[in-house]
Amino acid sequence: MQAWAQGADACITVKRLTFLLAAMAAACACAGAASATGNPFGVSVVRFTPQTTPAQMRAAVAAAGGVVVGDLSAIDALAVVPRSAGFDARLASGRSVTALFQDRLFASDRGADTSLRGGRSSEPGGGALSGDLFADPWHDLFQWDDERMNVPAGSRRATGSGSIAVAVLDTGVDANHRELKDVVDPTLGGNFIPCDDLKALFGLGVIDRAGLRDCRNGDFEGHGTWVASRIAGALNGFASNGVAPGVRVGSYKVLAAGLGGLSSWILSGLVAACSDPRIDVVNMSIEGYMDPSNPFDAEDYLLFTDAVDYCRERGVPVFAAAGNQHVRVNRVSLRLGGRLLEGVGQVSTGSEGIATASPGNESLEDYDYRGALPVPGGVPGVTMVSATANAIGSAPADVPLRWRAHVGARDQLAYYSNYGSRVDLAAPGGARRFQIPGYDGGDGDVLAGGWGSFGALAEKGLICTDPFAGSAFNSACFTARGAGFGWLQGTSMASPNAAGVAALVLSTRGDLRGRPDALVRRLAATANRSPVNYMGPNDATNVMPSLDGTACATGFCHIDQAHAVGFHDAYGAGLVDAAAALRR
């Protein structure tokens, strides 16, 4: 746990609240590393009684000396910045106010797994790219994930309909990318980062020092563009075809490149998406962890719960990443803030609640997620999607003997993916070829060549240009025909795969539109149950050095190769299957 002051009225403890760009640097298992970050703008969230009108909410905030910077009135809340002493006390004196708490920053980080970073190259794998690289013979190399989800067979029945729209809540989408220029609907979505309000309140210097340098529309990270291309990338001969290339995408920019986003930005985008009757599916490749014992975190979690309920009441299913810490997430009933919640995801309180640790780290504090609540994936009503790998590649001698026995095994739970009874479905997310953490992966354990998951990237986004992402492997981002592409890995890649299959189903099964439970039941009932998982949890006892000789002082640096995670904990109902889900 880590504590710090949050304004004049509270000192809040936050459980490593982490923003997930699940593949921020293409070779990172978790681009949002375990970190606790404060809210740099002093934004608070005010909750009101359900009978309070939006006008009454705004009037109460103004009378107390605050400024509204985020409209969550649809779920009885506003995001505000206090501008006078005694704001909290004056606001709390009103009968309509039920809670006041600091907004949370889902903070972008560079990842716990820094042994292998993605870089930028025009020649991934050592060969110059040409147009032929995107032709049919290369499909298995670039889009093995489609094969595993049975998308080619399903596409004979449907490629999606323009009447179906998927909301991508992310870093924005590069609508000018050749794979997306005819896909992104400019009438859907918007930018939910209140830069103008924050600049007016604090000035450009304060905003810049806080790291909020991304206020424009579009994608200056690359993550949102990749997610959108996986859902609906154009079927144009390039190997970044979307799962459902005939559907539309709405870009809901809720995360700033290099910074992340406040809860209120994310929830404003979620509420807006579900308020639009044209949106049929929401994808959130975002991850945070909250501490249920902290009353302020509890209020924030309940706000997420109410937003998801709002979506489901309007018939919109929400898909989200399971998380990249490789911890067990149990499905529990939990009383929080006086409310009993069913179907909550909570990280195990045992050894499987410790994330994969870096070798040489003598403290597990930064990796301890025990008892935390994953957000939004573990929020009741959200479909949590775990990630699978392509296959276990031929391993050199320095890869552990027990693991070499499984070479060729396909569709393994990815070594970074969370797992557990809260997982609903699995989908491909990519992984390094040996399917173990990079520092135990052997020489050349890279993502390029069919190991990572392939998609479109913003050519000038941070994933492609950030110097911290550079490495000798140079396999993350490259350009071809004037556009950016790359191999990534993460549960951020798995979630849009599942959401894309959901969009395909809705395009042929009109009876499932507006019925999120029935849609997810369809995906679960038709999921592929044939994979056999050999991937185990993190090994709490193995303190052997990593392959580069760095000591593992605490354990948890290695995978337990003797005790595999069970099928349902790894895959939920199974691996999504487009063709089976589309059969009548």
Secondary structure as UniProt FT lines:
FT   STRAND          2..5
FT   STRAND          11..14
FT   TURN            22..23
FT   TURN            26..27
FT   TURN            40..41
FT   STRAND          44..48
FT   TURN            50..51
FT   HELIX           54..64
FT   STRAND          66..72
FT   HELIX           73..75
FT   STRAND          77..82
FT   TURN            85..86
FT   HELIX           87..92
FT   TURN            95..96
FT   STRAND          97..102
FT   STRAND          105..107
FT   TURN            114..115
FT   HELIX           124..126
FT   HELIX           131..134
FT   HELIX           136..138
FT   HELIX           139..142
FT   HELIX           144..148
FT   TURN            149..150
FT   HELIX           151..155
FT   TURN            156..157
FT   TURN            162..163
FT   STRAND          165..170
FT   TURN            175..176
FT   TURN            178..183
FT   STRAND          184..191
FT   HELIX           195..202
FT   HELIX           204..209
FT   TURN            210..211
FT   HELIX           223..232
FT   TURN            239..240
FT   TURN            245..246
FT   STRAND          248..253
FT   TURN            257..259
FT   STRAND          260..262
FT   HELIX           263..275
FT   TURN            277..278
FT   STRAND          281..284
FT   STRAND          288..290
FT   TURN            292..293
FT   HELIX           295..313
FT   TURN            314..315
FT   STRAND          318..321
FT   STRAND          328..336
FT   TURN            337..338
FT   STRAND          339..347
FT   HELIX           351..353
FT   TURN            359..360
FT   HELIX           365..367
FT   TURN            370..371
FT   STRAND          373..375
FT   TURN            376..378
FT   TURN            380..381
FT   STRAND          383..388
FT   TURN            397..398
FT   HELIX           401..404
FT   TURN            405..408
FT   TURN            415..416
FT   TURN            421..422
FT   STRAND          425..428
FT   TURN            433..434
FT   HELIX           438..440
FT   TURN            443..444
FT   TURN            448..451
FT   STRAND          453..457
FT   TURN            459..460
FT   HELIX           462..465
FT   HELIX           467..469
FT   STRAND          477..480
FT   TURN            481..482
FT   STRAND          483..488
FT   HELIX           491..508
FT   HELIX           510..512
FT   TURN            513..514
FT   HELIX           516..525
FT   STRAND          538..539
FT   TURN            547..548
FT   STRAND          558..559
FT   HELIX           567..571
FT   TURN            572..573
FT   HELIX           578..582
//
